[in-house]
Amino acid sequence: MATIRPRTDRDTAACLQVLNAVYDLSGYPVGGPGDPAAYFTKDDVAWVAEADGTIAGHIALSVAKPDNVAVALWWQQHPEDINIAVLGRLFVNPSNRKGGTASRLISVAVEEARKRGQRLVMFALIKDQDAIRLYRKLGWQYFGTTVFGWGASNKMDAECFVGPEL
């Protein structure tokens, strides 16, 4: 069973290695991993799952900004609700899937948000049906579909979810 701990700068290379394996399998993230320094420094706080001394997964919370499609849609529907954060950068090594690692990572992030008095929002691209099923199973509520764009002209529908009530 994987243990969850805060991510450190020493984890970046291992996280990138796992993210590359995830991208090769599922195309996540759609724009590719890109620059690891930029990808892994956008987070407010992040955790890794570690199994047998290796990184098995990752999750992060980020400050809510209107350029995030889930944040924009939430604020459009709930303009008074400014105390939110974004759940994101969730990925699990393909060899560690189906063992509860993603659920445990999500649980840690949700607990941190509760401590902060924040509600979490996130989006999953329509192509990522396994992720969408997981969020629904964990009690996340769908609140709409919007369009996520990346690169010069790529677009795809994204389902937006809000985490369980505080």
C-alpha positions, 0 to 999 in steps of 0.5 A: 500500500502506498504512503502519502506524503508532501511533495518535495523538490527532490520528487520532481524527476520521479514525478515527471517519469510517472507523468510521462508513463501516464501520458504515453498510456492515456494522453494526460495531460493533453498538452504533454508534460512540458517543462517540469519546472513549470508544471510542478511549481504552479501548485499551492500544495502537493502530495505524492504517493510512494510505494516501495520507495518509488513515486506511485502518484501525485495530486495538488491543490492550486489557488483558484484563478479565473483562467481555470475552466472549472473555476470560471464556470463555478464563479459564473454559477456561484459568484459569491463563493470565492473560497474555493481551490482547485484539485488537479495534477492527479496522476497515478503510475499505470502499474499502481492503478486499481489499488486505491492510490488515486482515492487516497490522494484525493482524500488527503487533498480534500482534508487539507481543503477542509482545514482551510475552509475551502471547497474544491473544484476540478475538471476532467476532459470528456476523454478521461472517463475513468477519472470521471467515474472515480470522482462521481464514486467519491461523491463529487458533484457534476456542475456543468460542462465547458470547453477546455482549450490548449495549444493554438487551436485544440479544444475538448469538452470538460466536465466540472465537479465540486468536491463534497460539502465541508 
